[in-house]
Amino acid sequence: VAVELEQPLKFSQLNGSRSNYASMLRNTADQEQQYNILKTIHEVRNLYFSYWLLFERTRILETSAKEAEKVADTIRRSAGEGQTSQANYHLFHGDALRLKAEAEVTEANLESSGLELSNATGLKIIDFEPKKPDFQLLPDSDKQLITFAASRSNLRNILKGQVMAARQRLTIANQDAALPEISPRLTY
């Protein structure tokens, strides 16, 4: 019984170029993953801000419409008693109706925004009263801002990593093309 083992070796495997390339690919993949996570968090945060803003706007418009309707009703009673003209009632009543219509449009936009937020998070946003979001302040100095930006994975860093990996891949290909593949064989 004869056993023969053969392992093809390339020059790039012997000098460590392939392991460096693999390390670069892992680092780039980690940066891409971190970038995608941060991008998703940013998108969800923006959707939540939009939802909260529309919720507050709807609430303000509904309150304003009710108040305008009360004022219009008071003016209507005053006009019935001859203290003011009917034209004033029609003006205030028209404003109340406009505010009510704006509130309904904003409420429709709120429901649409809630649907987008629901799709992005996987949570059901039905009769959900959002709380005022926390707004993060930017660092005070340029140095802190640059340090903060450097600590985050960004598209520029990802592209740099991809370029470096492509250069390393080209180097490996050139090294492997310069010398033939070695195939040590062990026969037992």
N, C-alpha and C positions, 0 to 999 in steps of 0.2 A: 504494500500500500504506500503510495507516494502522495505527499501533501505539498502543495505549492502555494505560497503566499506572495502577493505582489501589491505594492503600494506606490502608485504614481506620485511623484513629488515635483512641485514647481518651485522655481527660485523664490517666488514671492511667499511661499509657505516657509521657506528656510530662514529668510531674513526678517520675518515678522510683519511684512506689509499687509498681509491678509487680515491678521488680527487687529491691526490699527484701523483698517477699513471697516471691519465689523464693529469696532468700538465707535467709530464715527457714525455709522448707520444707527446704532442704538441711541447715541446721544441726540441725533437729529430726530429720530422717532419719538424720544422722550419730550423734546422741545415741541414737536408738532402736537403731541397729546396734550401737553400743558397749555399750548396756545388754543387748541380747540375747546378745552375745558373753560379757560378764561373767556373765550369768545361766547360760549353758551351762557355762562353766568352773566356776561354783559348784555346779551340779547334778552334774557329773561328779566333782568333788572330793568331794562328799558321798557319792556312790555308792562311790567308791574307799575312803573312810574306813569306810563300812559293811562293805564287802567285807573290808578288812583286819581290822576288829574281829571279824567272824564267823570269819575264818580263825584268828585268835589264840585265840578262845574255843573253837573246835573242837579245836585242838591241845591246849589246856590240859585240856579235858574228856576227850579220848582218853588223855592221859597220866595223869590222875587215875583214870580207869576201870581202866587197866592196873595202877596201883599198888594200888588198892583190891582188885582181883582177886588180886594177889600176897599182900596181907595176909589176905584171906579164905582163900586156899589154905593159908597158914601156920597160921591158926586152925583150919582143917579138920584138918590133920595133928596139931595139938596136941589137938584134941578126940578124934581117933582114938586118941591115946596116953593120954587121960584127964586131961590137964592143964587143960583148959577145957571149957565146955559146948558142945553142938551149937548152942544158941540164939545164941551169939556168932557162930558161923560163918554162920548164916542172916542175921543182922543185917548183917554185913559183905558177904556175897554179894549181899544185896538192894541195899545202897548201890552196889556195883560195877555191878550191872545197871541201876540208875537213872542212874548217870553215863554208862554206855554208851548208854542210850536218849537221854539229853540230847545226847550227842555226835552221834548219828545225826540228831536233829532239827536241831541247829545246822548240821550238814554239809548237810542239805537246804536250809536257809535260805541257806547259803553258795553253793550252786549256783544258787539263785534270784537272789541278789544278783549273782553273776557274770554271769548272763544279762542282768540289767538294765544292768550296766556294759558288757557286750559290745554291747548294743543302742544304748547312748548313745555309745559310742566307735567302733563299727564294728570293733573288734579282737576276736579270738577269745580268750576267757578260759577256756582248758582247762589243767588242771594248772598253774595260775599261782600262784606263791608271792609274794604282795605284800610289799613292803618297808614298814617303818614310815614313815608319811607325815611330812613336815615340817609342824610346826604354826607358823603365823605369829603373832607377838605383836602385840597392838594397840599403837599409839603411847602413850607415857607421859602426855602432856599433852592437855588438851581442845583446845588450839589446833592441835596436830598432827593430832588426830583429825578436827577440823572441816575442816582443809586437805585431808586425805586424802579425806574424804567429798566435798568440793566438787570435787576433781579427777576423781572418778568420775562417770560418767553414771548418774543414778538416775531412778526413775520420776517423782519430783516435778519434776525439771528437764525431762523429756520433756513432762509435762502442761503445764508453764508455756510451753514452746515451742509446743505445739499451741494453747494459748489465745491466745498472742501472734499466731500465724499466722492464727487465726480472726478476731481483731480487725482485723488488717491486711486480710484478705479483705473484711470488712464495710466498712472504710474505702474500699477500692478500689471496691466496689459502689456506695457512696454517691457517690463522686466521679464515677463513670461515669454514674450516674443523673442527676446534677445538670446535666451538660453533654452535649449531643448529640455523637455520634461525628462526627469530621471525616474526610472522604474526599478527600484531595488527588488530583488526576488529572493525568497528564502525557500529552499526545497528541502523537505525532510523525508 
